Amino acid sequence: LPESLRRVQEIAHRPVLFQELDITDEAALQELFRKHRFSAVMHFAGLKAVGESVQKPLEYYRVNLTGTIRLLETMKAHGVRNIVFSSSATVYGDPKYLPLDEKHPVGGCTNPYGKSKFFIEEMIRDLCRAERDWNAVLLRYFNPIGAHESGMIGEDPQGIPNNLMPYVAQVAVGRREFLSVFGNDYKTDDGTGVRDYIHVVDLAKGHIAALKKLKENCGCKIYNLGTGTGYSVLQMVRAMEKASGREIKYRITARREGDVASCYADPALAERELGWKAAFGLDKMCEDLWRWQLQNPTGF
């Protein structure tokens, strides 16, 4: 069992059944579904770095799209018709208006990662239209950060982190020298990119709410999971300095391809229909992230 899941068992006081396989491996998926009986699937598996997707589009389409098609085919073959899919706010592309609600146009994505999420949403929607016994909840995540408050489990990126907050935390703990801020000439208050950061525990609770929704035979539903508040890169750096009590050095560099200026959610629909609302604010997100980083300076 990977160390991360061993710790999950410790926190939850119950065993976790785990099997490692490649989602593009059809035979392995078939075998898994033959061995166990599932009432629903939560689909998280995929490649997820915006910048890398611009460099390696084919790999992103192969893993994310082919992997999902094989998963859906296997589910269908074994009579499993309920899925929660981890989609992304990147499906909205460059926002036409803010905050982003679920009616905002999708598909004008600025990078292959976002496009792959959009294509998967379309596949699942088409499937639910064609076969009425399917139920799906597509969750459009904004920017999950933080860690479990025990400090035992958290984000442990392999290699150089592609996301802002793990990088910031590694600078604070001394693993990296400084943060590169991609662009300070966006149309935002301080010129740096604005995002809606959500505590990973709030995000997890959103998935529990989504599983409950599937039991209503809900058809295909789509929800934003965000807080509704946007923070800039420099605001996040300052919040992390406050949580850690350490200075975080940064340098302004060129914009990163595929990034938008601002992106934050209107999360009202999830509150209305799922009874879910983000409970944790920025200070809590940073405190929990810092506790994880401090207790596990080199990750798992």
DRENKE-988596 format. One record per residue: x, z, y of N, C-alpha, C, O in turn; residue number from 1. Coordinates in pm, whole numbers. Each point is the difference from the previous one (the first is absolute). Example, Ala and Ser with C-alpha at 12.3 -4.5 7.8 and 13.67 -1.06 7.14 Angstrom:
<sekols>
> n.x,n.z,n.y,ca.x,ca.z,ca.y,c.x,c.z,c.y,o.x,o.z,o.y,k
> 1319,780,-569,-89,0,119,90,0,120,104,66,-2,1
> -139,-138,107,82,6,119,-77,73,109,51,17,111,2
</sekols>
This chain:
<sekols>
> n.x,n.z,n.y,ca.x,ca.z,ca.y,c.x,c.z,c.y,o.x,o.z,o.y,k
> 85,0,-121,-85,0,121,88,0,125,94,79,8,1
> -122,-166,90,78,3,124,-14,138,68,-102,67,-12,2
> 208,-28,83,3,130,68,-121,19,92,-57,109,6,3
> 18,-215,65,-114,11,92,-127,43,-74,-74,86,47,4
> 49,-147,-163,-121,33,-76,11,136,-69,-99,70,-18,5
> 222,-34,-19,21,134,-56,-43,105,102,-60,102,-34,6
> 93,-128,161,-38,94,106,-150,-3,28,-60,102,32,7
> 0,-220,-46,-146,-9,14,-67,90,-104,-95,72,31,8
> 145,-77,-155,-53,86,-107,10,147,38,-90,79,-26,9
> 203,-44,87,24,139,40,-101,44,106,-55,109,-7,10
> 32,-196,105,-93,32,109,-144,6,-53,-77,89,38,11
> 42,-184,-125,-140,-13,-46,-31,90,-120,-116,19,-35,12
> 221,37,-28,-17,82,-121,-74,-75,-110,-80,59,-73,13
> 107,-188,61,-55,-75,-112,89,-120,-31,69,-51,88,14
> -70,7,-215,90,-109,-38,-43,-134,60,-118,-24,23,15
> 215,-63,1,-26,-134,49,41,-98,-110,114,0,-45,16
> -209,-83,2,34,-107,-95,63,-113,78,-57,-49,97,17
> 174,8,-140,74,-101,77,55,-108,-92,58,29,-104,18
> -77,-154,145,67,-110,-69,54,-96,103,-74,-48,86,19
> 203,19,-96,60,-94,94,-14,-141,-53,38,-28,-114,20
> -93,-62,196,-5,-140,-40,-2,-88,124,-25,46,111,21
> 52,-175,-133,1,-98,108,-140,-59,9,-53,-52,-98,22
> -7,58,216,-137,-45,16,-15,-151,-27,-111,-48,-24,23
> 221,-26,30,-8,-143,-31,14,-27,-151,-7,-115,-44,24
> 27,220,-34,16,-12,-146,-136,15,-68,-48,111,-24,25
> -12,-227,-7,-137,0,-53,-11,73,-133,-96,74,-23,26
> 192,-94,-65,-4,63,-133,2,152,13,-72,70,-71,27
> 155,-20,161,11,146,20,-132,56,56,-44,108,-39,28
> -18,-181,131,-129,43,56,-107,5,-109,-75,96,-11,29
> 70,-203,-70,-98,-6,-110,18,119,-94,-97,64,-42,30
> 221,-35,10,32,111,-90,-46,134,59,-58,83,-70,31
> 83,-64,200,-41,122,69,-151,19,-6,-50,109,-29,32
> -23,-218,56,-146,8,1,-59,13,-140,-110,51,-17,33
> 185,-97,-83,-44,21,-139,15,146,-41,-81,55,-74,34
> 188,7,125,34,137,-40,-90,106,63,-26,104,-60,35
> -21,-131,184,-75,102,75,-136,-55,44,-19,-122,7,36
> -73,213,23,-127,-43,58,-6,44,146,11,119,30,37
> -28,-214,60,0,28,143,-140,-22,58,-70,-94,-37,38
> 31,181,130,-127,-22,70,25,-75,131,-89,-69,50,39
> 210,81,4,33,-68,126,151,-16,10,77,69,-68,40
> -35,-161,154,142,-24,25,28,18,149,-74,-51,84,41
> 182,123,-52,48,2,138,127,-85,2,97,30,-69,42
> -100,-134,149,107,-101,-3,93,16,121,-35,-39,112,43
> 153,96,-137,100,21,106,123,-89,-18,80,-15,93,44
> -64,-44,-213,127,-64,-35,24,-126,82,-87,-88,6,45
> 203,78,56,32,-121,77,123,19,86,53,111,14,46
> -8,-220,44,111,5,96,-59,20,139,-107,-53,29,47
> 176,130,57,-70,45,121,83,6,128,-35,76,91,48
> 141,-152,-79,78,5,123,-23,-126,83,27,-111,-44,49
> -78,132,167,-32,-112,89,122,-92,20,-9,-120,-23,50
> 121,178,66,120,-79,30,50,-78,-121,32,-118,11,51
> -26,186,-125,48,-63,-123,-92,-115,-43,47,-100,-54,52
> -177,114,80,-94,-104,-41,22,-131,77,-25,-109,-51,53
> 73,122,175,33,-119,80,120,-72,-61,8,-123,2,54
> 86,201,-57,120,-57,-63,-26,-53,-141,59,-99,-42,55
> -149,168,-31,-22,-35,-142,-147,-23,-30,-59,71,-81,56
> -2,-171,147,-145,-19,-17,-44,-25,-144,-101,55,-45,57
> 176,-138,-27,-42,-33,-137,-6,122,-90,-92,16,-80,58
> 190,71,95,2,121,-82,-123,86,29,-60,58,-91,59
> 25,-50,219,-118,80,39,-129,-60,-57,-86,73,-49,60
> 74,-205,55,-120,-63,-57,-2,13,-153,-105,25,-59,61
> 221,-41,-3,5,9,-147,-43,139,-48,-88,12,-85,62
> 150,90,140,-28,136,-47,-141,44,40,-78,46,-83,63
> 45,-61,211,-127,54,49,-121,-78,-50,-99,59,-44,64
> 107,-192,50,-117,-80,-40,-9,-14,-152,-104,29,-59,65
> 213,-73,-5,-3,-17,-146,-29,134,-68,-79,8,-94,66
> 145,96,143,-22,134,-57,-146,40,5,-54,51,-98,67
> -10,-75,213,-141,39,15,-91,-86,-87,-95,51,-60,68
> 123,-180,53,-83,-87,-86,8,47,-146,-103,8,-68,69
> 223,22,21,15,47,-139,-74,132,-21,-62,22,-104,70
> 71,67,204,-70,129,-10,-152,-21,-8,-66,58,-86,71
> 12,-142,175,-144,-24,3,-47,-66,-130,-106,34,-53,72
> 184,-129,2,-35,-67,-126,-1,100,-116,-89,-3,-85,73
> 187,92,84,8,101,-106,-116,98,10,-62,36,-100,74
> 32,7,223,-116,88,21,-127,-66,-54,-79,62,-72,75
> 61,-188,109,-120,-74,-41,-9,-7,-153,-106,21,-58,76
> 218,-52,-5,3,-12,-146,-36,130,-71,-52,-1,-112,77
> 79,113,179,-25,131,-63,-122,71,59,-21,119,-26,78
> -57,-191,104,-126,56,50,17,107,107,-90,82,19,79
> 202,-83,50,20,94,111,-32,-75,130,68,-97,34,80
> -170,143,38,-53,-79,113,5,74,133,-69,-37,95,81
> 150,143,-89,8,80,123,144,6,49,90,37,-75,82
> -69,-73,202,137,0,53,5,52,143,-87,-31,82,83
> 189,110,-53,34,38,137,133,-70,29,98,19,-72,84
> -95,-98,178,122,-76,31,64,50,129,-67,19,101,85
> 199,1,-106,69,42,121,38,-124,81,99,-67,-27,86
> -183,39,127,26,-110,90,68,56,125,48,113,-1,87
> -45,-191,106,81,38,115,-60,-51,129,-68,-102,3,88
> 95,174,104,-43,-44,133,68,-130,42,-43,-64,96,89
> 149,23,-168,66,-127,34,-94,-120,-21,26,-108,52,90
> -135,127,-129,-93,-113,-20,-67,-42,131,-51,-112,10,91
> 51,201,89,-63,-32,130,86,-92,86,-49,-58,97,92
> 177,45,-132,89,-82,82,18,59,139,-3,121,17,93
> 22,-208,83,16,47,138,-139,39,52,-88,-85,10,94
> 68,213,25,-135,46,36,-60,-79,116,64,-21,103,95
> -190,-21,-120,-76,-65,109,-58,109,90,-22,-22,120,96
> -2,139,-178,-50,115,76,42,127,-74,31,-4,-119,97
> -32,116,193,34,130,-58,-105,103,42,-57,-14,108,98
> 30,117,-187,50,20,-135,-56,-104,-98,-102,-63,27,99
> 170,46,-140,-40,-97,-100,-111,58,-88,20,101,-67,100
> -136,-167,67,-103,38,-97,-1,-103,-113,70,-101,6,101
> -151,128,-109,2,-85,-119,-59,-139,26,16,-91,-82,102
> -84,74,197,-57,-132,34,101,-91,70,-24,-119,17,103
> 138,176,22,105,-80,65,40,-114,-93,12,20,-121,104
> 10,-141,177,41,-112,-87,126,32,-79,89,71,48,105
> -84,-123,-171,119,20,-84,60,-135,-37,-66,-103,11,106
> 191,106,-56,60,-122,-53,101,-64,93,80,-82,-43,107
> -83,118,172,101,-56,91,127,83,-10,53,44,102,108
> -5,-24,-225,109,96,-23,132,-52,54,25,-121,1,109
> 60,213,44,127,-40,62,117,2,-98,113,-30,40,110
> -138,64,-167,109,0,-99,-55,-14,-142,-117,29,-25,111
> 202,-75,-69,-47,-22,-138,-53,125,-69,-91,-9,-83,112
> 146,127,117,-54,124,-58,-148,13,35,-84,22,-88,113
> 52,-35,216,-139,10,45,-88,-107,-62,-114,26,-39,114
> 168,-147,30,-75,-110,-62,-31,31,-145,-111,-27,-48,115
> 208,84,-24,-24,30,-142,-113,103,-13,-82,-9,-92,116
> 78,107,181,-108,99,-2,-134,-67,31,-101,30,-64,117
> 100,-120,161,-122,-72,37,-50,-86,-117,-120,0,-31,118
> 211,-72,-35,-40,-85,-113,-60,84,-113,-99,-39,-62,119
> 158,156,37,-51,88,-106,-140,50,37,-89,2,-85,120
> 70,37,211,-135,39,44,-99,-111,-28,-109,25,-52,121
> 146,-149,86,-89,-115,-20,-31,-20,-149,-114,-28,-36,122
> 215,43,-49,-20,-14,-145,-101,102,-50,-91,-33,-76,123
> 108,157,120,-90,107,-48,-142,-21,55,-98,24,-70,124
> 88,-68,196,-132,-26,57,-71,-112,-75,-119,10,-31,125
> 192,-117,1,-58,-112,-75,-45,45,-139,-106,-40,-48,126
> 188,123,-14,-33,50,-134,-128,83,3,-87,-15,-87,127
> 75,103,187,-122,82,13,-123,-85,28,-111,32,-44,128
> 131,-142,118,-112,-91,29,-46,-72,-127,-120,-16,-26,129
> 219,-28,-53,-31,-79,-120,-56,87,-113,-87,-43,-75,130
> 140,165,65,-40,88,-111,-52,131,56,77,85,45,131
> -207,-72,-48,-67,109,73,27,140,-58,-32,100,64,132
> 90,-94,-183,25,133,-57,136,57,43,37,110,-41,133
> 35,-184,125,127,52,52,-25,85,124,-88,-30,81,134
> 167,137,-66,1,83,121,143,14,49,92,24,-79,135
> -75,-40,208,136,9,56,-4,69,135,-91,-23,80,136
> 190,106,-55,20,56,134,139,-43,46,101,37,-60,137
> -98,-114,169,127,-48,57,35,92,116,-72,6,99,138
> 182,64,-112,40,97,103,112,-60,84,109,-28,-50,139
> -137,10,178,101,-55,91,77,117,62,-46,64,95,140
> 165,-38,-151,82,110,49,58,-38,135,32,-116,26,141
> -18,217,59,80,-19,120,141,48,-37,59,-58,-91,142
> 0,157,154,141,32,-31,15,140,-59,10,97,74,143
> -8,-87,-207,12,132,-64,139,60,21,101,-66,-20,144
> -99,193,60,126,73,13,-22,144,-45,-109,36,-44,145
> 213,47,55,-13,140,-38,37,18,-147,62,-86,-61,146
> -102,201,6,32,34,-138,-92,114,-41,-70,58,83,147
> 69,-27,-213,-77,115,-46,59,126,64,122,11,14,148
> -208,83,24,50,114,79,90,94,-79,67,84,60,149
> -64,-98,-193,93,81,-80,145,-43,24,93,76,-28,150
> -74,-199,80,135,-53,16,58,-52,-131,116,-40,-5,151
> -197,42,-102,51,-41,-132,-8,-150,-24,84,-57,-69,152
> -185,-9,128,-12,-145,-17,-15,-65,137,-64,54,90,153
> 124,-172,-76,-4,-72,127,54,-140,-20,21,-45,-113,154
> 2,-23,223,43,-139,-5,152,-7,-21,77,62,74,155
> -36,-137,-176,142,-11,-34,37,-148,-11,14,-52,-111,156
> 2,-16,226,28,-144,-5,134,-29,-68,98,73,20,157
> -96,-180,-99,126,-42,-63,78,-84,102,-55,-95,56,158
> 180,130,-33,79,-76,97,-41,34,143,-44,111,28,159
> 59,-207,61,-31,24,142,-151,-2,19,-67,-97,-38,160
> 11,203,97,-146,4,16,-51,-115,88,60,-32,103,161
> -171,-29,-144,-62,-106,79,-103,54,98,-44,-71,91,162
> 5,197,-110,-102,59,86,62,99,97,103,63,-27,163
> -168,-51,140,55,79,110,31,145,-36,113,46,16,164
> -214,28,-66,17,144,-11,100,48,-106,72,97,24,165
> -66,-162,-142,107,40,-92,139,-22,62,93,77,-24,166
> -82,-183,102,128,-28,66,32,109,103,111,52,5,167
> -210,-20,76,16,104,102,41,132,-66,90,70,48,168
> -156,-37,-158,30,125,-71,142,-1,-55,68,103,1,169
> -23,-219,-48,138,-9,-52,103,13,112,110,52,-21,170
> -144,-100,140,89,21,116,6,149,33,107,56,24,171
> -225,8,-23,-6,143,34,81,85,-98,61,100,40,172
> -62,-138,-167,68,81,-101,149,-38,-14,75,64,-73,173
> -34,-170,145,142,-37,4,41,-108,-98,119,-30,-13,174
> -216,-31,-56,33,-106,-96,27,-133,69,75,-83,-51,175
> -137,63,168,21,-124,76,43,38,142,-35,106,51,176
> 112,-194,11,60,33,130,-101,-8,114,-8,89,84,177
> -70,-198,-83,-98,-17,108,-112,-92,-48,13,-72,-98,178
> -124,77,172,-116,-84,-27,8,-127,85,31,7,118,179
> -60,-122,-180,-15,-123,79,-147,-16,35,-86,-5,-88,180
> 57,-3,219,-137,-21,46,-17,-149,27,66,-56,88,181
> -155,-7,-163,-15,-147,9,-87,-40,120,-121,-15,-12,182
> 186,-2,126,-71,-49,119,-55,112,86,-63,94,-49,183
> 87,-104,182,-60,95,95,-65,-76,115,-12,49,112,184
> -31,-174,-143,-64,-83,104,-140,-43,-42,-52,-102,46,185
> -10,181,-135,-140,-26,-37,-93,49,112,38,84,81,186
> -160,-137,-79,-98,45,100,-62,132,-45,-117,7,-38,187
> 199,99,43,-46,135,-34,54,93,108,80,-41,84,188
> -123,166,-86,40,95,106,150,10,18,49,-1,113,189
> 27,11,-223,146,12,15,74,-124,-53,123,1,-11,190
> -198,-106,-22,62,-125,-43,29,-9,-150,35,-107,-50,191
> -50,221,-22,25,-3,-144,-133,-10,-76,-106,34,54,192
> 113,-81,-177,-120,-28,-79,-84,124,-27,52,108,-24,193
> -184,-126,29,-95,110,-21,-71,-18,-134,-50,-108,-31,194
> 46,216,-49,-66,-3,-131,-84,125,-21,18,102,67,195
> -110,-113,-160,-88,110,-38,60,66,-123,-6,-54,-110,196
> 64,172,129,65,72,-112,-98,97,-63,-69,74,71,197
> 63,-74,-203,-94,85,-72,74,82,-104,89,-50,-69,198
> -125,178,56,65,88,-96,-32,-49,-142,-115,-30,-32,199
> 217,23,-52,-16,-54,-135,-101,80,-83,-63,-55,-90,200
> 47,184,120,-99,80,-73,-142,-39,42,-90,-5,-84,201
> 70,-23,214,-129,-55,44,-29,-132,-71,-111,-25,-45,202
> 214,-58,36,-14,-129,-68,-43,20,-146,-90,-68,-49,203
> 155,160,-19,-34,28,-141,-145,43,-13,-71,-42,-92,204
> 26,127,185,-140,46,-3,-97,-117,22,-111,0,-53,205
> 154,-99,132,-80,-120,19,-24,-74,-131,-105,-61,-20,206
> 204,67,-70,-14,-66,-131,-98,73,-91,-72,-63,-78,207
> 70,195,89,-98,78,-77,-141,-38,47,-91,-19,-81,208
> 75,9,214,-129,-39,56,-40,-141,-46,-117,-26,-26,209
> 215,-63,16,-25,-139,-45,-44,-2,-146,-91,-75,-36,210
> 153,156,-49,-39,7,-142,-145,46,-13,-75,-50,-83,211
> 38,146,167,-140,49,-2,-95,-111,41,-110,-12,-55,212
> 151,-68,152,-82,-112,48,-27,-100,-113,-111,-51,-11,213
> 212,24,-72,-16,-94,-111,-114,41,-94,-68,-84,-57,214
> 49,215,43,-104,51,-90,-141,-36,48,-95,6,-78,215
> 83,-43,205,-131,-41,53,-29,-147,-30,-100,-54,47,216
> 187,-12,-127,-11,-145,-19,-9,-71,135,-99,-67,31,217
> 203,85,47,-2,-37,142,26,-147,28,-11,-44,114,218
> 45,-35,-218,43,-138,26,138,3,65,83,83,-36,219
> -58,-174,131,131,-4,65,-8,61,139,-73,-48,86,220
> 150,154,-63,0,69,130,141,3,57,98,3,-74,221
> -90,-5,206,131,-1,67,3,111,105,-93,13,81,222
> 200,65,-82,13,110,96,141,9,56,98,-20,-72,223
> -88,50,201,126,38,62,30,145,-35,-89,85,2,224
> 215,-56,-33,45,139,-9,108,20,106,115,-40,-17,225
> -155,102,126,90,29,111,-55,120,76,-104,54,-36,226
> 173,-15,142,-48,115,79,-77,-46,123,-82,74,54,227
> 109,-197,-10,-61,-49,124,88,21,121,-37,-39,111,228
> 153,102,-131,93,24,112,129,-77,-22,58,5,-109,229
> -11,-75,212,126,-72,-10,113,74,69,-18,56,109,230
> 135,-54,-171,120,58,60,111,-104,2,12,-81,-92,231
> 69,84,198,112,-95,10,119,51,-81,5,116,-40,232
> 91,-205,16,122,35,-73,70,119,68,42,94,-66,233
> -30,-101,200,72,108,70,-78,132,-3,61,107,-3,234
> -193,-115,3,-79,123,-15,24,62,-138,5,122,-14,235
> 9,-206,-86,25,49,-136,139,64,-10,18,102,-66,236
> 79,-164,132,135,57,1,-4,139,64,61,94,-51,237
> -133,-82,162,-8,130,69,-73,105,-86,38,117,-3,238
> -144,-161,-66,-75,93,-86,88,50,-115,-9,116,-40,239
> 94,-204,-11,89,39,-110,113,90,51,46,90,-71,240
> -1,-115,194,100,90,61,-57,141,14,68,99,-24,241
> -196,-92,63,-67,129,16,-12,71,-135,26,120,-9,242
> -66,-193,-96,-19,62,-132,132,46,-61,6,102,-67,243
> 102,-179,92,128,28,-65,93,86,85,94,60,-52,244
> -121,-57,182,90,70,91,135,-70,13,98,61,41,245
> -94,-190,-75,125,-76,7,-16,-125,86,-109,-57,11,246
> 218,16,50,-2,-123,80,2,-120,-95,72,-1,-99,247
> -153,-100,131,-1,-122,-80,50,-115,85,-69,-47,91,248
> 190,1,-121,60,-109,78,-66,-132,-37,-31,-26,-116,249
> 9,-58,220,-57,-133,-29,63,-104,92,53,32,106,250
> -61,-158,-149,42,-113,82,-110,-104,1,-65,-25,-101,251
> 47,-36,218,-98,-108,10,64,-130,-49,107,-38,46,252
> -174,-30,-140,49,-129,-46,-111,-104,15,-107,29,54,253
> 132,-150,-103,-96,-110,15,-127,29,-79,1,77,-96,254
> -110,-139,138,-126,9,-73,20,-46,-145,89,-81,-29,255
> -172,132,-59,4,-41,-141,-109,-104,-24,-114,16,45,256
> 150,-122,-116,-97,-106,-27,-120,56,-76,15,79,-94,257
> -135,-120,135,-121,41,-73,-64,128,52,-103,41,-52,258
> 163,22,153,-58,123,56,-99,-30,113,20,-94,77,259
> -127,175,-68,-92,-10,113,26,117,96,63,99,-37,260
> -114,-111,161,26,104,102,-73,130,-32,62,107,-4,261
> -193,-116,-19,-82,120,-22,-97,-22,-114,-49,-111,-22,262
> 23,218,-51,-92,-9,-113,-51,140,-30,76,85,-46,263
> -204,-59,72,-59,128,-41,-146,-18,-38,-66,-96,41,264
> 17,190,-119,-127,-17,-71,-119,55,76,12,91,82,265
> -128,-149,-112,-127,70,20,-43,46,-139,-46,-81,-80,266
> 61,211,50,-28,48,-136,-144,49,-21,-27,70,-97,267
> -64,-107,187,-136,55,-2,-78,-37,-127,-79,81,-50,268
> 99,-202,-1,-77,-45,-117,30,86,-123,-91,36,-74,269
> 219,-4,54,38,85,-114,-64,138,11,-40,60,-99,270
> 31,-10,223,-62,131,18,-150,-7,-32,-56,88,-65,271
> -8,-196,112,-144,-18,-24,-33,-20,-147,-91,63,-54,272
> 166,-152,-13,-40,-41,-135,74,72,-112,-52,11,-111,273
> 172,39,139,76,70,-104,1,151,23,38,77,-88,274
> -81,-35,207,9,142,36,145,45,13,32,116,-23,275
> 56,-211,60,144,29,9,48,-11,145,-40,-91,73,276
> 125,185,-34,59,-5,133,139,62,-7,19,102,-67,277
> 77,-162,135,136,56,1,-2,137,68,-58,16,108,278
> 121,81,-172,-5,138,51,130,42,70,-1,89,85,279
> 113,-153,-122,130,47,47,51,-80,119,-10,-123,2,280
> 66,193,96,53,-64,121,149,-27,-11,63,24,-103,281
> -8,-75,213,140,-44,3,99,112,-30,96,-21,-75,282
> -118,140,133,94,111,-23,11,34,-148,110,17,-54,283
> -226,-9,-12,-4,32,-144,71,-110,-82,74,30,-95,284
> -97,-156,132,66,-111,-71,151,15,7,70,-13,-101,285
> -19,41,221,145,10,20,58,126,-64,109,-4,-57,286
> -182,115,65,48,125,-62,12,-16,-151,99,42,-60,287
> -200,-103,-1,1,-18,-146,109,-99,-43,66,19,-102,288
> -50,-125,181,106,-98,-29,137,69,10,87,-22,-84,289
> -70,104,187,130,65,20,29,101,-111,114,10,-46,290
> -215,64,3,19,97,-110,46,-74,-126,93,44,-68,291
> -158,-155,37,39,-82,-116,146,-48,13,78,11,-95,292
> -45,-63,212,133,-56,23,108,108,-9,108,-22,-56,293
> -139,139,112,97,110,2,24,55,-142,114,31,-36,294
> -221,-21,-41,12,53,-137,58,-103,-96,56,35,-104,295
> -70,-164,141,46,-108,-88,77,-104,81,-46,-112,16,296
> 164,150,36,71,-89,93,35,-136,-61,11,-99,73,297
> 5,94,-206,29,-131,-62,-118,-46,-87,18,-81,-91,298
> -137,131,120,-119,-42,-74,-8,66,-137,49,111,-19,299
> -111,-179,-76,-15,55,-135,132,-8,-77,7,42,-115,300
</sekols>
